[in-house]
Amino acid sequence: MTLQAIRYHRGHLEILDQLLLPDVSKFIPLHNTDEGWMAIKLMQVRGAPAIAIVGCLSLAVELTKKDFSTRKELKEFVHEKLNYLVSARPTAVNIADAAAKGKTLINQLIDNEDIELEDIKLSLIKEFENMLQADIDVNRSIGRYGAEHILKNCNNEPVMVMTHCNTGSLATAGYGTALGVIRHLHEHNKLDRVYCTETRPYNQGARLTAYELVHEKMNASLICDNMAAACMASNKIHAVIVGADRVVANGDTANKIGTYQLAIIAKYHNVPFYVACPKTTFDPNIKSGKDIHIEIRPEHEMTTLKGIKIAAAGISCWNPAFDVTPAELITGGIITEYGVFNPREIQDKFNEFDQQR
């Protein structure tokens, strides 16, 4: 049974506070978008899909408790709150995509004079609620396509894989992207072992991915970030699978800091490097990775660990939350709910799917 990090029923939202894991499993309520924004900013919830879902559901909760006098008031309120939520973590594109869809929907509903004001609000709430199950369905497809692609290249034999950061139930609605691929391998007895990096400086791998792997009784080993090259040299790693916070038009990918160097190491060792993400992570408006805005996090995340100083006092820090992996290093492909594609063809493929709808 996969972990559940988001609990929701209409008018009530709780999230598993990921700052406390793995020591304490505590759910905290989010009553409005201000609390949703803060939970995202503080990384009590993280992972591009989960950020989008929690942000939108925090607005859904607030909408259930608020009355509006006019259609214009409702429209302006929704636009303002969605724009605000996007500002919490600017690198991940999923929340921006969800916000754009939410604004489009409210505009369409407002323009339809046959729909009552209360029904407009209810329709928007339902749209946000549907994101939970839709994300799980998408991730299961990603898991299946990714596992099948990896196994096809490995004579359908059990494989050893490596992953970075956290991309599982704690980062999504309940199944996972990169970890969803690994989960699918495990469910079909095709996972020999998974190596997860600690993912400094926030230790999402050590705290969260390891927590999920132990919970699901997978054969797993935790490694420090600087052990990846040695691990690939010493073990037969069949694939590296990571998630993404933004994939741009030319296939370049922004993901948790450390992904780029992992891709370089994989290239040197001839290990296929995969990026697993839903279509909502694709941003056709940015042409290449050099144009992606990279979030810079506070220095204390590097200099302290659970409040304990681990660096020399007075040292300055450079703490980018993400780096950009060039498309040419994504040698295995980008795994989506539609299949596995060469990064260079990702925009054309998604254009084809949009035209077929």
KOLPA-482116 format. One line per 3 residues: for each residue x, y, z of C-alpha. Coordinates in nm, 2 decimals, always signed. Example, Ala and Ser with C-alpha at 12.3 -4.5 7.8 and 13.67 -1.06 7.14 Angstrom:
+1.23 -0.45 +0.78  +1.37 -0.11 +0.71
***
This chain:
+0.00 +0.00 +0.00  +0.15 +0.34 -0.11  +0.18 +0.62 +0.14
-0.08 +0.89 +0.14  +0.05 +1.25 +0.18  -0.26 +1.44 +0.09
-0.59 +1.39 +0.27  -0.89 +1.57 +0.12  -1.27 +1.59 +0.14
-1.47 +1.89 +0.04  -1.39 +2.18 +0.27  -1.11 +2.00 +0.44
-0.74 +1.95 +0.34  -0.45 +1.80 +0.53  -0.10 +1.73 +0.42
+0.17 +1.51 +0.57  +0.43 +1.76 +0.70  +0.74 +1.64 +0.51
+0.98 +1.85 +0.72  +0.92 +1.62 +1.01  +0.98 +1.29 +0.82
+1.10 +1.03 +0.88  +1.10 +1.08 +1.25  +0.74 +1.20 +1.29
+0.43 +1.14 +1.07  +0.21 +1.44 +1.13  -0.07 +1.57 +0.92
-0.14 +1.95 +0.92  -0.46 +2.12 +0.81  -0.45 +2.39 +0.54
-0.75 +2.62 +0.56  -0.68 +2.87 +0.28  -0.44 +2.97 +0.01
-0.22 +3.16 +0.25  -0.15 +2.84 +0.44  -0.12 +2.65 +0.11
+0.14 +2.90 -0.01  +0.34 +2.88 +0.31  +0.34 +2.50 +0.31
+0.47 +2.50 -0.05  +0.73 +2.77 +0.02  +0.86 +2.60 +0.34
+0.86 +2.26 +0.16  +0.62 +2.09 +0.39  +0.48 +1.97 +0.07
+0.72 +1.94 -0.23  +0.74 +1.76 -0.57  +0.60 +1.94 -0.87
+0.27 +1.74 -0.91  +0.20 +1.76 -0.53  +0.27 +2.14 -0.53
+0.01 +2.19 -0.80  -0.25 +1.97 -0.63  -0.21 +2.11 -0.28
-0.21 +2.47 -0.41  -0.53 +2.42 -0.60  -0.70 +2.22 -0.32
-0.61 +2.49 -0.07  -0.80 +2.73 -0.30  -1.09 +2.48 -0.32
-1.11 +2.47 +0.06  -1.12 +2.85 +0.07  -1.39 +2.87 -0.20
-1.62 +2.64 +0.00  -1.61 +2.88 +0.29  -1.65 +3.21 +0.10
-1.95 +3.38 -0.06  -1.94 +3.61 -0.35  -2.18 +3.89 -0.44
-2.10 +3.91 -0.81  -1.94 +3.71 -1.09  -1.67 +3.97 -1.13
-1.58 +3.94 -0.76  -1.54 +3.56 -0.79  -1.34 +3.58 -1.11
-1.10 +3.84 -0.96  -1.06 +3.64 -0.64  -0.97 +3.32 -0.83
-0.72 +3.49 -1.06  -0.55 +3.67 -0.77  -0.52 +3.35 -0.56
-0.39 +3.14 -0.84  -0.13 +3.39 -0.93  -0.03 +3.41 -0.57
+0.01 +3.03 -0.54  +0.24 +3.02 -0.85  +0.48 +3.26 -0.68
+0.55 +3.01 -0.39  +0.80 +2.81 -0.60  +0.87 +2.95 -0.94
+1.08 +2.67 -1.10  +0.82 +2.40 -1.09  +0.58 +2.45 -1.39
+0.30 +2.22 -1.28  +0.14 +2.48 -1.05  +0.16 +2.74 -1.33
+0.00 +2.50 -1.57  -0.28 +2.42 -1.32  -0.33 +2.79 -1.25
-0.36 +2.87 -1.62  -0.62 +2.59 -1.66  -0.81 +2.72 -1.36
-0.82 +3.07 -1.49  -0.93 +2.95 -1.83  -1.21 +2.75 -1.67
-1.33 +3.04 -1.45  -1.33 +3.27 -1.75  -1.54 +3.03 -1.95
-1.79 +2.97 -1.67  -1.82 +3.34 -1.59  -1.90 +3.42 -1.96
-2.18 +3.16 -1.96  -2.49 +3.35 -1.84  -2.69 +3.03 -1.80
-2.48 +2.91 -1.50  -2.56 +3.05 -1.16  -2.29 +3.20 -0.95
-2.29 +2.92 -0.69  -2.27 +2.66 -0.96  -1.97 +2.84 -1.11
-1.79 +2.81 -0.78  -1.89 +2.45 -0.74  -1.76 +2.36 -1.09
-1.42 +2.51 -1.02  -1.40 +2.32 -0.69  -1.48 +1.99 -0.86
-1.22 +2.06 -1.12  -0.95 +2.10 -0.85  -1.08 +1.79 -0.67
-1.05 +1.58 -0.99  -0.67 +1.65 -0.99  -0.61 +1.39 -0.72
-0.73 +1.09 -0.91  -0.61 +1.22 -1.24  -0.26 +1.24 -1.11
-0.26 +0.89 -0.98  -0.39 +0.76 -1.32  -0.12 +0.95 -1.51
+0.15 +0.83 -1.28  +0.05 +0.47 -1.32  +0.08 +0.51 -1.70
+0.42 +0.67 -1.65  +0.52 +0.38 -1.43  +0.41 +0.12 -1.68
+0.56 +0.28 -1.99  +0.89 +0.34 -1.81  +0.92 -0.01 -1.67
+0.84 -0.17 -2.00  +1.10 +0.05 -2.18  +1.37 -0.03 -1.94
+1.30 -0.41 -1.93  +1.28 -0.43 -2.31  +1.64 -0.31 -2.32
+1.74 -0.56 -2.05  +1.59 -0.88 -2.19  +1.31 -0.86 -1.93
+1.55 -0.95 -1.65  +1.53 -0.79 -1.30  +1.72 -0.46 -1.30
+1.92 -0.23 -1.07  +1.83 +0.13 -1.09  +1.93 +0.46 -0.94
+1.72 +0.76 -0.85  +1.76 +1.11 -0.71  +1.55 +1.32 -0.48
+1.19 +1.21 -0.41  +0.94 +1.14 -0.68  +0.70 +0.90 -0.52
+0.38 +0.91 -0.32  +0.51 +1.20 -0.11  +0.57 +1.41 -0.42
+0.24 +1.33 -0.61  -0.11 +1.24 -0.53  -0.02 +0.88 -0.44
+0.19 +0.68 -0.68  +0.49 +0.87 -0.82  +0.67 +0.96 -1.14
+1.03 +0.82 -1.14  +0.95 +0.63 -0.83  +0.63 +0.52 -1.00
+0.85 +0.35 -1.26  +1.05 +0.18 -0.98  +0.73 +0.09 -0.80
+0.59 -0.08 -1.12  +0.92 -0.28 -1.15  +0.89 -0.39 -0.79
+0.52 -0.49 -0.82  +0.61 -0.72 -1.12  +0.92 -0.87 -0.94
+1.15 -0.70 -1.19  +1.34 -0.48 -0.94  +1.68 -0.63 -0.82
+1.78 -0.32 -0.62  +1.73 +0.06 -0.62  +2.00 +0.30 -0.51
+1.87 +0.63 -0.39  +2.09 +0.94 -0.33  +2.06 +1.13 -0.01
+2.00 +1.45 -0.21  +2.17 +1.73 -0.02  +2.12 +1.98 +0.11
+1.76 +1.90 +0.20  +1.80 +1.52 +0.21  +1.48 +1.44 +0.03
+1.63 +1.11 -0.07  +1.75 +1.01 +0.27  +1.44 +1.14 +0.45
+1.16 +1.07 +0.21  +1.26 +0.83 -0.07  +1.42 +0.60 +0.17
+1.11 +0.62 +0.39  +0.89 +0.51 +0.10  +1.13 +0.23 -0.01
+1.14 +0.09 +0.34  +0.76 +0.12 +0.37  +0.71 -0.08 +0.06
+0.98 -0.33 +0.14  +1.18 -0.28 -0.18  +1.54 -0.39 -0.20
+1.71 -0.06 -0.16  +2.03 +0.11 -0.06  +2.09 +0.47 +0.03
+2.41 +0.64 -0.10  +2.56 +0.98 -0.05  +2.54 +1.21 -0.35
+2.92 +1.19 -0.40  +2.90 +0.81 -0.42  +2.71 +0.79 -0.75
+3.01 +0.75 -0.98  +3.16 +0.48 -0.75  +2.83 +0.30 -0.74
+2.80 +0.29 -1.12  +3.16 +0.17 -1.15  +3.11 -0.10 -0.89
+2.76 -0.22 -0.97  +2.57 -0.30 -1.29  +2.32 -0.01 -1.29
+2.07 -0.06 -1.57  +1.91 +0.28 -1.56  +1.90 +0.61 -1.38
+1.54 +0.75 -1.34  +1.47 +1.10 -1.21  +1.17 +1.33 -1.21
+1.14 +1.68 -1.34  +1.01 +2.02 -1.24  +1.01 +2.16 -1.59
+1.09 +2.03 -1.94  +1.13 +2.29 -2.20  +1.08 +2.30 -2.58
+1.43 +2.16 -2.67  +1.41 +1.88 -2.41  +1.63 +2.04 -2.15
+1.51 +1.95 -1.80  +1.52 +2.13 -1.47  +1.52 +1.90 -1.17
+1.65 +1.89 -0.81  +2.01 +2.01 -0.78  +2.25 +1.72 -0.84
+2.05 +1.58 -1.13  +2.29 +1.73 -1.39  +2.60 +1.57 -1.25
+2.42 +1.24 -1.22  +2.34 +1.26 -1.59  +2.71 +1.33 -1.67
+2.82 +1.03 -1.46  +2.56 +0.81 -1.63  +2.67 +0.91 -1.97
+3.03 +0.82 -1.89  +2.93 +0.48 -1.76  +2.69 +0.41 -2.05
+2.39 +0.39 -1.82  +2.06 +0.51 -1.98  +1.93 +0.82 -1.81
+1.56 +0.87 -1.79  +1.34 +1.16 -1.69  +0.98 +1.07 -1.58
+0.72 +1.33 -1.57  +0.36 +1.41 -1.68  +0.27 +1.63 -1.98
+0.19 +1.91 -1.73  +0.56 +1.94 -1.66  +0.63 +2.04 -2.02
+0.67 +2.41 -2.09  +0.67 +2.49 -2.46  +0.70 +2.86 -2.39
+1.07 +2.83 -2.29  +1.30 +2.73 -2.57  +1.60 +2.60 -2.38
+1.72 +2.53 -2.03  +1.93 +2.84 -2.00  +1.61 +3.04 -1.98
+1.46 +2.85 -1.69  +1.44 +3.05 -1.37  +1.62 +2.86 -1.09
+1.50 +2.91 -0.74  +1.78 +3.00 -0.48  +1.71 +2.87 -0.14
+1.81 +3.01 +0.20  +2.17 +2.96 +0.32  +2.07 +2.79 +0.65
+1.96 +2.48 +0.45  +2.33 +2.42 +0.38  +2.48 +2.53 +0.70
+2.25 +2.36 +0.95  +2.10 +2.02 +0.99  +1.79 +2.00 +1.21
+1.90 +2.32 +1.37  +2.26 +2.21 +1.43  +2.54 +2.40 +1.27
+2.75 +2.19 +1.03  +2.94 +2.46 +0.85  +3.20 +2.72 +0.96
+3.03 +3.04 +1.09  +3.05 +3.32 +0.85  +3.08 +3.12 +0.53
+2.87 +3.24 +0.24  +2.66 +2.99 +0.04  +2.52 +2.94 -0.31
+2.22 +2.72 -0.28  +2.02 +2.67 -0.60  +1.73 +2.43 -0.56
+1.75 +2.30 -0.91  +1.99 +2.25 -1.20  +1.93 +2.19 -1.57
+2.02 +1.87 -1.75  +2.08 +1.92 -2.13  +1.86 +1.71 -2.36
+2.16 +1.52 -2.50  +2.23 +1.37 -2.16  +1.88 +1.23 -2.13
+1.99 +0.92 -2.32  +1.71 +0.68 -2.21  +1.43 +0.92 -2.29
+1.15 +1.12 -2.13  +0.89 +0.89 -1.98  +0.53 +1.04 -2.00
+0.18 +0.91 -1.97  +0.18 +0.88 -2.35  +0.50 +0.68 -2.38
+0.88 +0.72 -2.38  +1.02 +0.98 -2.62  +1.35 +1.13 -2.73
+1.39 +1.46 -2.55  +1.44 +1.64 -2.89  +1.10 +1.52 -3.02
+0.90 +1.59 -2.70  +0.75 +1.91 -2.83  +0.64 +1.76 -3.16
+0.49 +1.45 -2.98  +0.29 +1.66 -2.74  +0.17 +1.88 -3.03
+0.05 +1.56 -3.20  -0.15 +1.45 -2.90  -0.31 +1.80 -2.86
-0.42 +1.79 -3.22  -0.57 +1.44 -3.18  -0.80 +1.56 -2.89
***
